[in-house]
């Protein structure tokens, strides 16, 4: 699972990814191992990349508009 949020004792939250795997013994499920991974840095990097893409798209649109206007002149 991705995009889950866990809360720290101090009230702050952080994104986690987790997976669970059964512990099987003698053909029976005896328990489960759950692994959590802090995804905070990955989320921040994804947000920065999206913001950069938005800026690039805006700059490209502006450059195309200026080129179009120059071609008409």
VENRA-V31555 format. One record per residue. N is the residue number from 1. RES is the residue in one small letter. SS is DSSP state (alpha for helix, beta for strand, coil for the rest). PHI is phi in whole degrees, -180 to 180 (* if undefined). PSI is psi in whole degrees, -180 to 180 (* if undefined). Layout:
((N RES SS PHI PSI) (N RES SS PHI PSI))
This chain:
((1 x coil * 138) (2 x coil -117 166) (3 x coil 64 31) (4 x beta -92 154) (5 x beta -121 133) (6 x beta -115 157) (7 x beta -117 136) (8 x coil -84 165) (9 x coil -59 -32) (10 x coil -81 2) (11 x coil 95 -7) (12 x coil -82 157) (13 x beta -119 164) (14 x beta -154 149) (15 x beta -78 140) (16 x beta -134 158) (17 x beta -120 138) (18 x beta -140 158) (19 x beta -139 155) (20 x beta -132 144) (21 x beta -137 132) (22 x beta -71 149) (23 x beta -101 111) (24 x beta -107 132) (25 x beta -140 123) (26 x coil 63 32) (27 x coil 80 2) (28 x beta -117 144) (29 x beta -77 120) (30 x beta -103 -14) (31 x beta 177 -172) (32 x beta -140 140) (33 x beta -105 122) (34 x beta -113 128) (35 x beta -116 128) (36 x beta -110 141) (37 x beta -128 130) (38 x beta -71 122) (39 x coil -106 15) (40 x alpha -58 -51) (41 x alpha -63 -41) (42 x alpha -63 -43) (43 x alpha -62 -43) (44 x alpha -63 -41) (45 x alpha -65 -41) (46 x alpha -63 -43) (47 x alpha -64 -41) (48 x alpha -64 -40) (49 x alpha -65 -43) (50 x alpha -62 -41) (51 x alpha -64 -42) (52 x alpha -62 -43) (53 x alpha -62 -40) (54 x alpha -62 -43) (55 x alpha -64 -43) (56 x alpha -64 -41) (57 x alpha -63 -41) (58 x alpha -66 -42) (59 x alpha -66 -39) (60 x alpha -65 -43) (61 x alpha -62 -42) (62 x alpha -65 -43) (63 x alpha -64 -40) (64 x alpha -64 -40) (65 x alpha -65 -43) (66 x alpha -66 -40) (67 x alpha -65 -40) (68 x alpha -64 -43) (69 x alpha -67 -38) (70 x alpha -68 -35) (71 x alpha -69 -30) (72 x alpha -78 -23) (73 x coil -79 *))
